[in-house]
Amino acid sequence: MINTPLFQFKDVHAGYGDVKILNGVNIEVPSGSIVTIVGPNGAGKSTILKAIYQIAKVTEGEISLMGKNGKVDIRNIKPHKLVDVGIGYVPQIENIFSALTIEENLDVGFIHGQGRNLEIRKTEMFERYPDLAPRRKDRAGSLSGGQRQMLALARALMSYPELLLLDEPSAGLAPALVDQLFEELVSINKSGVTILMVEQNARRALEISTYGYVLDMGRNRHEGEGVKLASDPEIVGIYFGKK
């Protein structure tokens, strides 16, 4: 898609034990973009994220980040160190610390660095998510589903990520909150954060995406501009169901 992507997943083969899920998948994420991966259940979408975090075993291929400090081989970095090279992550489940307060969740997400201040960053997050501010001392487990997702995003943003990885961010949300979520993802992207998202709500996600990939049986099947994929009759009929 481009010559020097911020993030690249090149000819990756991965799986779990002897079970192979990804069969030479290629994904490129340009800096400043929103890229969405969609496809039917079992296509290997979430395995892409699990391969980045070494939950799925990569047997072939390259996973790299071209960040501010040059090219980084993701396969050689321990999962808990990925945040240090500029990657934030919001998993589908267990994406907040329920026993901690909202403020403590934000504290956990903060990464020290030159010009960074914990209190200023927390203030920025409470301004972005004003519903969380008056409840900053409440346990995160008391939040509603939509509020939990906002906290999960805020905690990930505390580390100033260059690349934000999202696994099924709309899962379990009420329909009215889904639109709010995708509007927030556009806002985060406009603030300078590149987004790579795996999402089951294919049409809605692709509509806000710069570029999209359709996976099937662990392989690339289609790719293109997000809006075009979302409106392609053949792709919609085969993968997303009839409108």
Salt bridges, closest charged atoms under 4 A:
ASP11 OD1 - HIS13 NE2 3.59
GLU62 OE2 - LYS71 NZ 2.83
ASP84 OD2 - LYS81 NZ 3.98
GLU103 OE2 - LYS122 NZ 2.89
GLU103 OE2 - ARG136 NH2 3.19
GLU103 OE1 - LYS137 NZ 2.72
ASP107 OD1 - LYS122 NZ 2.95
GLU119 OE2 - LYS122 NZ 3.36
GLU124 OE1 - ARG121 NH1 2.84
ASP138 OD2 - ARG135 NE 2.92
ASP179 OD1 - ARG204 NE 3.10
GLU184 OE2 - ARG128 NH1 2.78
GLU207 OE1 - ARG204 NH1 3.87
GLU225 OE2 - LYS228 NZ 3.91
